[in-house]
Amino acid sequence: MARLRSLKRGTKDYWAYRISAYFERELNPQLALPPRAGFVAMEGETMAGFIVGHLSRRYSCDGEVQWIYVDPNRRGGGIATELIRLQAKWFIEQKAFKICVDVDPSNVAAHRLYKRLGAVDLNPHYLVWNDIRYLAQESDTMDANS
């Protein structure tokens, strides 16, 4: 995870510390609650992407996506969508349905992805899924049709 995250900014060591501290609950985002989960997308022996999230009370949400990152060389193939669906299933298991995500206003690609998946603007930096359950249902439908 640290290797991938450092492709955008920071060093691998910096992200190794941040990600470890996040999962060990030594690094706590504002209004974060203890349960946290993450998922990775593998292509052979290589991590192609990851997502992590936690339960939260920020902006009256039930949960928050903390980080999602897909290797720039592997973008556009549906990895981010599947990672979001996996995280959505975890949130649902936790009875967390209103989920927010912090997005840089200039990140047009991320805004487009989240909105295509049903998120709406909450404020200039946050988008929200008011009920993320439909993402898991959509994934189940896709699995049944495959």
Backbone bond lengths (Angstrom), bond angles and torsions (degrees), N, CA, C in turn:
res aa  C-N    CA-C-N  psi(-1)  N-CA   C-N-CA  omega(-1)  CA-C   N-CA-C  phi
1 M - - - 1.451 - - 1.532 110.20 -
2 A 1.320 114.51 -43.05 1.465 118.96 -178.39 1.527 110.96 -62.96
3 R 1.326 117.25 -40.50 1.463 120.56 179.05 1.523 110.40 -59.90
4 L 1.331 116.43 -47.42 1.462 119.59 -179.78 1.520 111.44 -63.83
5 R 1.313 116.75 -47.59 1.468 120.34 -175.91 1.526 111.15 -62.67
6 S 1.343 115.88 -33.70 1.471 119.12 -178.92 1.533 112.11 -72.42
7 L 1.320 118.19 -10.33 1.462 120.05 175.75 1.525 111.36 -65.69
8 K 1.336 116.22 -27.66 1.468 119.70 -179.24 1.525 111.52 -89.50
9 R 1.335 115.64 -46.64 1.463 119.55 179.32 1.512 109.63 -165.63
10 G 1.319 115.97 159.18 1.453 120.79 -179.58 1.520 111.57 77.78
11 T 1.326 114.88 -178.37 1.462 120.88 179.75 1.520 109.89 -108.20
12 K 1.303 115.41 164.47 1.464 120.59 177.23 1.532 110.03 -59.30
13 D 1.330 117.85 -42.16 1.474 121.26 179.52 1.527 111.37 -63.39
14 Y 1.323 116.08 -42.48 1.468 120.39 178.21 1.533 109.82 -57.86
15 W 1.338 116.98 -48.93 1.460 120.40 -177.49 1.521 112.33 -72.22
16 A 1.323 118.20 -32.14 1.464 120.51 176.04 1.528 109.34 -59.79
17 Y 1.338 116.04 -44.24 1.461 119.97 177.61 1.532 111.01 -63.98
18 R 1.336 117.03 -50.51 1.482 121.03 -176.54 1.519 111.84 -60.06
19 I 1.305 116.73 -45.93 1.470 120.34 -177.48 1.526 110.40 -68.11
20 S 1.329 117.41 -43.69 1.468 120.36 177.26 1.520 111.01 -61.63
21 A 1.332 116.97 -46.33 1.467 120.89 -179.76 1.526 110.97 -63.03
22 Y 1.313 117.06 -35.66 1.472 121.11 176.99 1.529 110.27 -62.19
23 F 1.327 117.74 -50.06 1.462 120.63 -178.56 1.525 112.34 -69.84
24 E 1.326 117.65 -28.24 1.470 121.59 177.42 1.528 111.81 -83.45
25 R 1.330 116.24 -0.55 1.463 124.41 -179.64 1.526 112.78 63.32
26 E 1.335 115.24 28.77 1.460 121.06 173.19 1.527 109.45 -91.80
27 L 1.312 117.18 -21.41 1.456 124.29 175.94 1.519 106.10 -116.23
28 N 1.322 116.04 114.67 1.452 120.46 -173.90 1.517 111.20 -121.70
29 P 1.326 116.90 112.65 1.458 119.14 173.70 1.529 110.23 -59.24
30 Q 1.312 116.21 157.79 1.458 121.76 -178.26 1.531 110.71 -54.15
31 L 1.321 116.19 127.55 1.468 125.47 177.00 1.526 113.84 62.66
32 A 1.339 117.19 20.03 1.465 121.35 177.13 1.526 109.98 -73.13
33 L 1.320 115.30 145.95 1.453 122.82 174.34 1.534 107.95 -106.25
34 P 1.330 118.13 161.27 1.467 120.50 -171.75 1.536 117.33 -58.18
35 P 1.296 122.68 -44.47 1.471 117.81 -174.03 1.533 112.16 -60.40
36 R 1.340 114.92 129.83 1.465 121.58 179.51 1.518 108.30 -138.90
37 A 1.309 115.93 150.64 1.467 120.21 178.17 1.513 109.28 -150.75
38 G 1.308 115.32 152.02 1.447 120.88 177.13 1.518 110.75 -141.59
39 F 1.321 115.18 157.07 1.454 122.34 -179.19 1.517 108.29 -137.60
40 V 1.328 115.45 147.37 1.454 120.45 178.33 1.521 109.59 -123.33
41 A 1.324 115.03 152.20 1.463 122.80 173.30 1.517 106.49 -109.43
42 M 1.313 116.04 123.31 1.460 121.20 -179.23 1.524 109.99 -110.15
43 E 1.311 115.27 140.60 1.460 122.47 169.72 1.518 105.48 -121.77
44 G 1.324 115.77 99.83 1.462 120.35 -172.66 1.510 109.24 65.95
45 E 1.306 115.97 -124.07 1.469 121.89 179.86 1.525 112.68 -93.67
46 T 1.322 116.98 2.65 1.461 121.21 -173.54 1.524 111.55 -108.47
47 M 1.340 115.68 132.60 1.452 119.93 175.09 1.525 108.07 -75.86
48 A 1.327 115.73 120.42 1.464 121.05 -178.73 1.523 112.20 -92.50
49 G 1.335 116.94 -23.06 1.450 120.48 -179.38 1.511 111.45 -174.61
50 F 1.325 115.92 169.19 1.457 120.81 177.47 1.524 109.92 -154.55
51 I 1.322 114.15 161.48 1.458 122.28 173.87 1.521 107.75 -143.66
52 V 1.314 117.66 143.49 1.463 122.07 173.29 1.528 108.56 -138.62
53 G 1.309 115.11 150.58 1.455 120.23 179.03 1.516 111.13 -156.35
54 H 1.307 114.70 171.79 1.466 121.11 -177.28 1.528 109.38 -148.54
55 L 1.300 114.88 164.27 1.454 119.59 170.95 1.520 107.46 -74.47
56 S 1.315 115.93 152.39 1.456 119.61 -172.29 1.519 110.71 -158.02
57 R 1.311 115.78 164.75 1.463 122.37 171.47 1.526 110.69 -121.79
58 R 1.340 116.60 6.96 1.459 120.51 179.32 1.530 109.19 -61.83
59 Y 1.321 116.62 133.51 1.464 123.67 178.98 1.533 112.51 52.90
60 S 1.327 116.74 32.79 1.471 122.78 -179.49 1.523 112.37 60.81
61 C 1.316 117.16 24.33 1.463 121.06 175.88 1.523 109.12 -86.62
62 D 1.326 115.51 163.56 1.466 121.79 176.40 1.524 111.16 -92.77
63 G 1.326 115.68 -23.71 1.457 120.94 -177.95 1.509 110.49 -156.85
64 E 1.330 114.49 169.45 1.455 119.85 -178.23 1.522 109.72 -146.47
65 V 1.303 116.04 136.66 1.457 121.29 170.12 1.526 106.27 -78.22
66 Q 1.315 116.24 119.85 1.465 120.24 -178.39 1.529 111.06 -83.84
67 W 1.338 116.68 -52.29 1.461 120.75 179.91 1.519 109.19 -142.72
68 I 1.301 116.01 142.20 1.462 122.73 166.97 1.520 105.25 -140.06
69 Y 1.324 114.62 135.93 1.456 118.20 179.69 1.522 108.62 -153.24
70 V 1.312 115.55 133.29 1.463 122.70 176.04 1.518 107.59 -120.68
71 D 1.324 115.33 136.36 1.462 121.33 177.41 1.531 108.78 -50.12
72 P 1.331 117.81 127.56 1.468 120.10 -177.95 1.529 113.84 -54.28
73 N 1.322 117.72 -30.00 1.466 121.02 179.31 1.524 113.25 -76.31
74 R 1.324 117.26 -7.75 1.461 121.41 -177.36 1.534 112.36 -119.24
75 R 1.304 117.22 9.81 1.462 121.02 -179.38 1.524 111.13 -73.67
76 G 1.333 114.97 154.29 1.457 120.63 177.06 1.514 114.05 89.88
77 G 1.319 117.44 1.49 1.461 120.84 -178.17 1.514 114.35 -106.77
78 G 1.331 117.60 9.32 1.467 120.40 177.75 1.518 115.85 93.13
79 I 1.330 117.63 2.05 1.468 120.09 -178.97 1.522 111.23 -61.69
80 A 1.329 117.95 -47.78 1.469 120.88 -178.66 1.528 110.64 -61.10
81 T 1.312 117.46 -41.76 1.470 120.84 179.53 1.521 110.67 -60.12
82 E 1.317 116.85 -46.29 1.470 119.62 -179.42 1.523 111.78 -67.55
83 L 1.329 117.46 -36.56 1.465 119.82 176.36 1.526 110.57 -63.50
84 I 1.313 117.16 -43.03 1.471 120.72 178.80 1.522 109.80 -62.30
85 R 1.318 117.77 -40.48 1.473 120.64 178.59 1.527 111.55 -64.95
86 L 1.331 117.28 -39.69 1.467 120.04 176.23 1.521 110.91 -62.67
87 Q 1.332 116.63 -45.74 1.460 119.93 178.70 1.521 110.19 -63.93
88 A 1.329 117.66 -38.26 1.472 121.40 177.65 1.522 110.37 -58.77
89 K 1.327 117.55 -43.27 1.472 120.38 179.33 1.527 110.69 -61.50
90 W 1.342 116.89 -40.37 1.461 119.45 177.57 1.529 110.45 -63.45
91 F 1.349 116.64 -45.51 1.463 119.39 178.40 1.524 110.18 -57.41
92 I 1.296 117.67 -44.15 1.472 121.97 -179.38 1.524 110.47 -61.13
93 E 1.336 117.18 -42.64 1.476 120.27 176.84 1.524 111.07 -59.63
94 Q 1.318 117.37 -28.51 1.463 122.24 179.06 1.532 112.38 -87.39
95 K 1.337 116.51 1.83 1.471 122.91 -176.26 1.533 110.99 64.54
96 A 1.325 115.54 34.02 1.463 122.52 178.24 1.524 107.20 -110.19
97 F 1.318 116.91 114.24 1.461 120.35 -172.66 1.534 113.42 -113.40
98 K 1.321 117.14 -32.24 1.472 120.47 178.48 1.530 107.16 -94.14
99 I 1.341 115.89 111.84 1.459 121.38 -171.05 1.523 110.05 -122.72
100 C 1.334 116.19 132.72 1.459 119.82 179.25 1.524 110.51 -113.50
101 V 1.315 114.10 161.42 1.462 121.18 178.57 1.525 107.83 -146.15
102 D 1.328 115.94 134.01 1.461 122.99 177.32 1.527 107.90 -83.55
103 V 1.320 116.70 126.59 1.466 121.45 -178.66 1.524 108.79 -134.56
104 D 1.315 115.74 127.30 1.461 120.04 175.24 1.528 108.01 -57.33
105 P 1.321 118.13 128.14 1.471 120.33 -178.71 1.528 113.84 -55.66
106 S 1.333 117.67 -25.01 1.471 119.79 179.98 1.532 113.16 -85.80
107 N 1.328 117.87 -4.53 1.468 121.07 -178.55 1.532 109.39 -85.55
108 V 1.306 115.05 81.27 1.470 122.02 -175.53 1.524 111.50 -61.30
109 A 1.325 117.49 -41.11 1.464 120.61 -178.19 1.524 111.36 -62.71
110 A 1.331 117.45 -43.30 1.466 120.51 179.27 1.525 110.71 -65.50
111 H 1.331 116.89 -44.56 1.467 120.24 177.75 1.523 110.39 -57.05
112 R 1.307 116.34 -45.77 1.470 121.10 -179.24 1.532 110.57 -61.46
113 L 1.333 117.71 -45.14 1.464 122.22 179.48 1.524 110.81 -60.38
114 Y 1.324 117.16 -53.49 1.460 120.80 -176.57 1.530 111.45 -62.14
115 K 1.317 116.46 -41.15 1.469 119.21 -179.84 1.528 110.83 -68.75
116 R 1.329 117.74 -36.48 1.464 120.56 175.74 1.526 110.14 -61.68
117 L 1.331 116.13 -30.17 1.460 121.45 179.40 1.534 112.45 -92.31
118 G 1.328 117.47 10.84 1.454 120.78 171.41 1.513 117.74 101.12
119 A 1.320 118.52 -0.06 1.468 119.96 177.94 1.527 109.54 -74.64
120 V 1.319 114.94 152.61 1.462 121.51 178.24 1.530 108.68 -128.16
121 D 1.337 115.79 160.70 1.462 120.71 179.60 1.525 110.54 -63.32
122 L 1.315 115.45 134.86 1.462 121.98 173.23 1.524 109.06 -107.10
123 N 1.318 116.51 -44.97 1.469 124.36 174.85 1.528 106.40 -158.75
124 P 1.325 119.38 -177.69 1.464 118.62 -175.58 1.538 115.52 -58.34
125 H 1.327 118.13 -24.98 1.463 120.95 -177.77 1.522 114.39 -109.48
126 Y 1.313 118.13 -11.18 1.462 119.98 -175.14 1.522 111.78 -124.35
127 L 1.337 113.54 142.41 1.462 122.01 168.76 1.523 106.19 -113.50
128 V 1.326 116.81 161.15 1.458 121.13 -178.33 1.521 110.41 -142.67
129 W 1.315 114.44 140.98 1.466 121.22 166.03 1.524 103.88 -98.73
130 N 1.321 117.11 113.21 1.463 119.77 -179.01 1.519 112.21 -69.72
131 D 1.330 117.64 -23.36 1.460 122.28 173.70 1.528 107.94 -154.04
132 I 1.314 115.22 98.87 1.463 121.41 -173.62 1.529 112.83 -76.02
133 R 1.315 117.44 -5.38 1.472 119.49 -176.42 1.516 113.37 -59.57
134 Y 1.326 117.98 -31.42 1.454 118.45 -177.52 1.532 111.63 -66.12
135 L 1.326 118.59 -26.09 1.466 120.39 178.12 1.519 111.30 -64.27
136 A 1.315 117.26 -40.39 1.463 120.59 177.80 1.522 110.29 -68.90
137 Q 1.325 117.24 -39.35 1.471 120.54 178.21 1.520 110.02 -64.58
138 E 1.324 116.76 -40.69 1.455 121.48 178.64 1.521 110.32 -61.86
139 S 1.323 116.88 -40.04 1.453 122.00 178.82 1.531 110.78 -66.77
140 D 1.335 117.30 -41.27 1.457 121.45 177.85 1.516 110.99 -62.01
141 T 1.326 116.56 -39.86 1.460 121.68 177.98 1.524 110.09 -64.00
142 M 1.319 116.10 -43.81 1.463 120.35 179.15 1.531 110.39 -62.79
143 D 1.359 117.48 -42.18 1.455 121.24 179.46 1.516 111.03 -61.75
144 A 1.326 116.69 -40.89 1.470 121.66 -178.79 1.525 111.16 -67.59
145 N 1.328 116.97 -30.32 1.465 120.81 -178.53 1.533 112.93 -88.05
146 S 1.308 117.44 -7.75 1.477 120.22 -177.63 1.496 112.16 -76.07
